[in-house]
């Protein structure tokens, strides 16, 4: 029988607590979807790899920071990649094709709220941490042949977030701009690679020499250890001749927002992406 990781909550945790993974149980007796009853324009995917993001940990932990209802028995995770094993009537896919799974039920049009987006692996929408899944044709994307399933699974949430922030916001990235990103998590690693490859100067704040090495390897021009420089805006201004950066990818949330504002030039752009730091009240009006 196919297998799946499923959420069977024991208690509520902080999403940052590794003990939250105790809410995750491995089920080796999951019925395989019947290929004779696949809905039209859908496909059965053998999921070969899934990626876990901060949002997925929030779901697994039942942390109220992610406001969705408990999902007992649900397979978490929104990112995944695999290959087509069977198709429904009228499907555009062929058996054996490699695909990337779209992380959301919402695909285009007016942006809904967090529930309307229907992110996979939360509420009533099954995720990708399982062997098999049936998906509508429009929720699948043809996978580049040169990438492994693991690489493909890491693309949708982190990679698309970075691309959207850099290239599809009110001030798309241009060669010669300076970009600030925070840490060496998934989004930040994509930001470093994309921005540097497009001719931007990238500054990355991080927590250790080892992570500074990673950031520089990926393309960061400058790195700042925020343990040594908690007021990292001082270093940012020094590196930019007191000008500030053109674009900040803000991943820490309340814990770093004030420093991000101080690091960004007048007329610059701050993309609010993450809430990875500790939550606390902040007064930003005086910094603007």
Backbone torsions as a table, in degrees:
resi	resn	phi	psi	omega
1	UNK	NA	147.8	175.6
2	UNK	-64.8	164.2	-178.7
3	UNK	-123.6	164.8	178.5
4	UNK	-160.5	146.0	167.1
5	UNK	-85.2	133.8	-177.1
6	UNK	-133.4	149.0	178.3
7	UNK	-85.3	118.5	170.8
8	UNK	-128.5	91.5	-167.2
9	UNK	-67.8	130.8	171.9
10	UNK	-90.1	-39.2	-179.6
11	UNK	-165.4	173.9	177.8
12	UNK	-91.3	136.2	180.0
13	UNK	-127.3	166.0	162.8
14	UNK	-71.8	140.8	-178.4
15	UNK	-65.3	-18.8	178.7
16	UNK	-81.4	-9.8	-175.9
17	UNK	-87.9	117.0	178.8
18	UNK	-57.1	-23.2	178.6
19	UNK	-62.6	-17.4	177.6
20	UNK	-59.7	-24.5	180.0
21	UNK	-66.3	-11.9	175.2
22	UNK	-68.0	-15.2	174.1
23	UNK	-76.6	-6.9	-176.3
24	UNK	-102.6	127.7	-177.0
25	UNK	-125.6	144.9	-176.8
26	UNK	-96.5	116.7	-178.8
27	UNK	-106.0	118.5	-178.6
28	UNK	-100.5	13.9	-176.1
29	UNK	-132.2	54.4	-179.1
30	UNK	-98.7	124.6	179.6
31	UNK	-59.8	137.3	175.8
32	UNK	-78.5	136.1	178.5
33	UNK	-56.1	140.1	-178.9
34	UNK	-75.2	116.0	-176.9
35	UNK	-69.4	-16.3	-179.6
36	UNK	-82.2	-9.9	-177.5
37	UNK	-121.5	23.4	178.2
38	UNK	-64.1	137.8	177.4
39	UNK	-62.4	154.6	175.7
40	UNK	-58.9	148.1	177.2
41	UNK	54.8	44.9	176.2
42	UNK	-141.4	172.0	-178.3
43	UNK	-147.1	148.4	172.7
44	UNK	-90.3	123.5	-177.7
45	UNK	-110.5	129.4	168.3
46	UNK	-84.3	106.8	-174.1
47	UNK	-78.8	119.4	-176.2
48	UNK	-97.2	-22.2	179.8
49	UNK	-156.5	146.4	174.7
50	UNK	-133.6	153.0	177.3
51	UNK	-116.1	144.5	177.7
52	UNK	-108.5	128.1	-179.9
53	UNK	-113.9	171.6	-179.9
54	UNK	-56.1	-41.0	179.4
55	UNK	-59.2	-37.7	179.4
56	UNK	-66.2	-37.9	176.4
57	UNK	-64.3	-35.3	176.7
58	UNK	-62.5	-40.2	179.0
59	UNK	-67.0	-47.6	-178.6
60	UNK	-61.4	-39.5	-176.7
61	UNK	-77.3	-12.0	-172.3
62	UNK	60.6	30.1	179.9
63	UNK	-71.4	127.8	-175.6
64	UNK	-68.2	-6.9	175.7
65	UNK	-63.0	-24.8	175.2
66	UNK	-109.0	101.6	-165.4
67	UNK	-81.2	71.2	173.2
68	UNK	-127.9	159.8	-177.0
69	UNK	-73.9	160.7	175.8
70	UNK	-59.5	147.5	-177.3
71	UNK	-131.9	75.9	-178.1
72	UNK	-65.3	124.9	179.3
73	UNK	87.9	-0.9	-178.9
74	UNK	-78.9	142.2	170.8
75	UNK	-84.9	124.1	-177.2
76	UNK	-82.9	-176.2	175.7
77	UNK	83.8	136.0	-177.9
78	UNK	-103.0	-24.6	-177.9
79	UNK	-92.0	138.2	175.9
80	UNK	-169.2	165.0	178.2
81	UNK	-149.0	152.6	-179.6
82	UNK	-173.4	-154.9	-178.2
83	UNK	-135.0	149.4	-178.5
84	UNK	-71.8	126.7	178.5
85	UNK	-106.9	-27.1	177.5
86	UNK	-159.4	158.8	-177.9
87	UNK	-132.6	151.6	173.6
88	UNK	-85.7	173.2	-178.9
89	UNK	-60.6	131.4	176.7
90	UNK	79.1	7.4	-179.7
91	UNK	-67.8	146.6	177.8
92	UNK	-83.9	-6.9	-174.9
93	UNK	-95.4	157.2	177.5
94	UNK	-118.9	146.8	178.7
95	UNK	-57.6	132.9	179.1
96	UNK	98.0	-14.3	179.4
97	UNK	-70.2	142.6	178.6
98	UNK	-89.9	137.7	-174.8
99	UNK	-138.1	154.7	168.6
100	UNK	-105.4	137.5	-177.0
101	UNK	-91.5	129.2	177.6
102	UNK	-69.6	133.4	-173.3
103	UNK	-75.6	-11.3	-174.5
104	UNK	-124.4	157.1	170.3
105	UNK	-81.2	-31.3	175.5
106	UNK	-78.2	130.9	-175.7
107	UNK	-114.7	-35.6	-179.7
108	UNK	-160.8	-179.0	-178.9
109	UNK	87.5	-164.3	-179.2
110	UNK	-56.0	133.0	-178.1
111	UNK	-73.4	119.5	-179.0
112	UNK	-83.4	-176.5	176.1
113	UNK	-78.0	-177.0	-171.9
114	UNK	-61.6	-31.0	178.3
115	UNK	-79.3	-37.3	-180.0
116	UNK	-67.7	-23.6	177.6
117	UNK	-65.8	-28.0	179.2
118	UNK	54.5	56.5	175.8
119	UNK	-64.7	133.6	-179.0
120	UNK	-63.7	148.3	178.8
121	UNK	82.0	24.4	177.6
122	UNK	-155.1	162.1	-177.3
123	UNK	53.9	-120.6	-178.3
124	UNK	-106.6	9.2	-176.1
125	UNK	-100.9	112.2	-179.2
126	UNK	-60.4	143.7	-179.1
127	UNK	-98.2	-157.0	-169.4
128	UNK	-108.9	0.0	-177.7
129	UNK	-85.4	59.2	-177.6
130	UNK	-155.7	165.7	-176.6
131	UNK	-76.2	-36.8	-174.7
132	UNK	-132.6	147.3	174.1
133	UNK	-152.2	146.1	175.2
134	UNK	-102.7	126.1	-175.6
135	UNK	-131.2	145.6	172.0
136	UNK	-62.1	148.9	-179.5
137	UNK	-51.4	-40.7	-174.5
138	UNK	-72.2	-9.0	178.5
139	UNK	-94.0	7.3	-178.7
140	UNK	-121.8	143.8	179.0
141	UNK	-127.6	140.3	-179.6
142	UNK	-64.6	132.6	-173.9
143	UNK	-90.8	137.8	172.7
144	UNK	-60.4	138.2	-172.8
145	UNK	-72.3	-21.2	-174.0
146	UNK	-85.5	-5.3	-178.4
147	UNK	-102.8	143.0	176.3
148	UNK	-73.9	166.2	177.3
149	UNK	-60.8	-37.9	179.4
150	UNK	-63.8	-42.4	178.2
151	UNK	-65.6	-41.3	179.7
152	UNK	-62.7	-40.9	-178.0
153	UNK	-66.2	-24.2	-179.4
154	UNK	-82.5	-6.9	-172.3
155	UNK	-78.7	-48.2	-163.0
156	UNK	-60.0	-59.2	-173.9
157	UNK	-72.9	-56.9	-176.3
158	UNK	-67.2	-48.2	-177.6
159	UNK	-65.7	-46.1	-178.6
160	UNK	-68.2	-33.8	176.1
161	UNK	-62.0	-44.4	179.5
162	UNK	-63.7	-45.6	-179.6
163	UNK	-61.8	-45.2	-178.4
164	UNK	-62.7	-44.5	-178.9
165	UNK	-64.3	-42.1	-174.5
166	UNK	-79.0	-36.3	-167.2
167	UNK	-117.1	-14.5	-174.2
168	UNK	-123.7	17.1	175.9
169	UNK	-91.0	-167.4	-178.2
170	UNK	-68.0	-20.9	178.8
171	UNK	-133.4	85.5	-179.2
172	UNK	-58.2	146.4	-178.1
173	UNK	-60.0	138.5	174.6
174	UNK	-127.9	153.8	176.9
175	UNK	-56.3	137.0	179.4
176	UNK	95.0	-12.2	177.0
177	UNK	-71.3	162.4	174.8
178	UNK	-113.9	129.5	-176.4
179	UNK	-119.4	134.4	174.1
180	UNK	-107.6	129.2	173.4
181	UNK	-131.2	164.6	-170.3
182	UNK	-123.7	122.3	174.6
183	UNK	81.6	-176.9	179.4
184	UNK	-125.6	36.6	171.2
185	UNK	-77.3	-174.6	-173.8
186	UNK	-58.0	-52.8	-177.9
187	UNK	-61.2	-46.1	-176.9
188	UNK	-63.3	-40.1	178.4
189	UNK	-62.7	-38.9	176.0
190	UNK	-67.6	-42.0	179.1
191	UNK	-58.5	-46.3	-179.2
192	UNK	-58.3	-48.4	-176.8
193	UNK	-67.0	-46.0	-177.0
194	UNK	-67.2	-48.9	-176.0
195	UNK	-64.9	-43.7	-179.3
196	UNK	-66.6	-36.7	179.9
197	UNK	-68.3	-22.6	179.5
198	UNK	-95.4	9.1	172.1
199	UNK	94.6	14.0	178.1
200	UNK	-90.2	155.7	168.9
201	UNK	-88.7	124.3	-175.7
202	UNK	-110.3	129.2	172.6
203	UNK	-112.3	132.3	-177.3
204	UNK	-125.7	126.7	171.4
205	UNK	-91.3	140.5	179.7
206	UNK	-156.4	-178.0	-165.6
207	UNK	-109.2	-5.8	-175.5
208	UNK	-155.7	158.1	175.9
209	UNK	-58.2	-37.2	-179.9
210	UNK	-62.5	-40.8	179.8
211	UNK	-74.5	-30.1	173.3
212	UNK	-61.6	-39.5	177.7
213	UNK	-62.3	-42.7	177.7
214	UNK	-60.8	-47.0	-177.9
215	UNK	-61.4	-41.9	179.3
216	UNK	-68.4	-37.4	177.1
217	UNK	-61.1	-37.8	-178.7
218	UNK	-76.6	-16.1	176.5
219	UNK	131.4	1.0	178.3
220	UNK	-66.7	136.5	177.5
221	UNK	-80.6	-40.1	-179.3
222	UNK	-130.9	146.8	173.6
223	UNK	-129.4	147.9	-179.7
224	UNK	-131.9	124.3	176.3
225	UNK	-82.4	112.5	-174.5
226	UNK	-76.0	-10.5	170.4
227	UNK	-72.6	-37.1	177.2
228	UNK	-79.9	-28.4	-177.5
229	UNK	-131.3	72.0	-179.6
230	UNK	-59.3	-33.6	172.5
231	UNK	-90.1	69.2	-170.2
232	UNK	-66.9	-15.6	178.9
233	UNK	-61.6	-30.3	177.9
234	UNK	-60.1	-43.5	177.9
235	UNK	-69.4	-38.4	178.1
236	UNK	-59.9	-46.6	-179.2
237	UNK	-65.7	-35.6	176.6
238	UNK	-63.4	-43.3	-177.4
239	UNK	-71.3	-23.3	-177.4
240	UNK	-109.3	21.8	179.7
241	UNK	54.0	41.7	176.2
242	UNK	69.1	16.3	-177.4
243	UNK	-90.9	-39.5	-172.8
244	UNK	93.7	163.8	-177.4
245	UNK	-83.9	160.0	178.1
246	UNK	-76.9	-35.3	-172.7
247	UNK	-146.9	125.8	175.3
248	UNK	-110.2	128.4	171.7
249	UNK	-93.8	101.9	-171.6
250	UNK	-89.6	111.6	-175.2
251	UNK	-112.2	-18.4	-175.5
252	UNK	-80.0	-28.2	-176.0
253	UNK	83.9	-142.3	-173.9
254	UNK	-57.3	-32.4	-175.2
255	UNK	-70.1	-21.4	-176.8
256	UNK	-125.7	-2.0	-171.7
257	UNK	-61.9	-43.2	-179.4
258	UNK	-61.8	-42.6	178.4
259	UNK	-65.6	-33.6	177.3
260	UNK	-66.3	-41.4	177.2
261	UNK	-61.7	-44.0	-179.9
262	UNK	-66.6	-23.2	-177.6
263	UNK	-87.7	-13.6	-172.2
264	UNK	-101.8	136.0	-176.1
265	UNK	-65.9	159.9	171.8
266	UNK	-61.5	129.3	-176.1
267	UNK	84.1	1.5	177.5
268	UNK	-79.7	-175.1	-174.2
269	UNK	-125.8	134.6	171.5
270	UNK	-118.7	120.2	176.4
271	UNK	-96.4	114.4	-179.8
272	UNK	-83.1	106.0	-172.2
273	UNK	-112.2	-45.3	-169.5
274	UNK	-123.9	169.4	176.3
275	UNK	-135.4	46.7	-171.1
276	UNK	-77.7	-23.8	-180.0
277	UNK	-84.6	178.3	178.6
278	UNK	-68.9	143.6	179.9
279	UNK	-80.2	138.6	176.6
280	UNK	-163.5	155.7	177.4
281	UNK	-66.5	138.2	175.5
282	UNK	-134.0	143.4	177.0
283	UNK	-108.8	108.9	-172.3
284	UNK	-102.4	-16.5	-172.3
285	UNK	-58.9	-42.3	-178.2
286	UNK	-66.6	-16.3	-179.5
287	UNK	-90.5	-10.6	-173.8
288	UNK	-86.2	NA	NA
